Amino acid sequence: MERVLIIHAVKDYPAWKKVFDDAASIRKAAGEQSYQVLKYENDANKIVHFSKWASIAQARAFFESPKLVEIRKQAGVEAPEFIYLHQLEAGVL
């Protein structure tokens, strides 16, 4: 399984969330299979987007595309950090 962890600040969470939700169809078409959105405990505008992808190559192409750079600007994203991950193991305790 391929995962992407994105950590970034947003100027305004509700405004960011609308842009994020509106982009669901293009994320799905690009290869995103599932996602979680989390926030820092003490900062509602510090967001973590954790998602499962068909491949790291598809995720990287999507997140690094000029279209996504523009969408991030519209959404008020500040200084995103992208971490591309290959799952080694999973379990339930």
Summary of the structure (lengths in Angstrom):
residues: 93
radius of gyration: 13.2
end to end distance: 19.6
largest distance: 41.3
contacts: 235
relative contact order: 0.32
helix: 38%
strand: 42%
